[in-house]
């Protein structure tokens, strides 16, 4: 795990989803194949109500790690929250 990944996880685990999202965004821009970062970025965005962008993050994570039930579950949670906002 790189320094930026460790820092992003620290922010994430401490509930600072805004700062974590900023770093996860940097990570996925540098490495578009990092499915864990795509998923974590999606979670941060879901927490901020950015459901459309979060859905794209989860879709990327699922595409990169097909069959990952956790990513699929996070996508479904995001969709439920998005539907509740309508």
C-alpha positions, 0 to 999 in steps of 0.5 A: 500500500502506498502512502496516499492509500494509507492516508486515504484509509486513515481518513476513511476509517476516521469518518473524514469521507470528504478528505478520503474521497479527494485522495481516492479520486487521485488514486483512481486517476493514477491507477484506473485498475485499482478496484479497491480504491474505486469501491472506497471512493464510491462509499465516500461519495454515497455518504455525501449523497453523490449517488450518480457518481458513486454508481459509476465508481461501483460499476468500475470496481465490479467490472475490475473484480467481477463476482465481488459480492461486497462491491455489488452490495455497495452498489445496491445500497447506493441505488436504494439511497438514490431511489429514496432521494427521488 
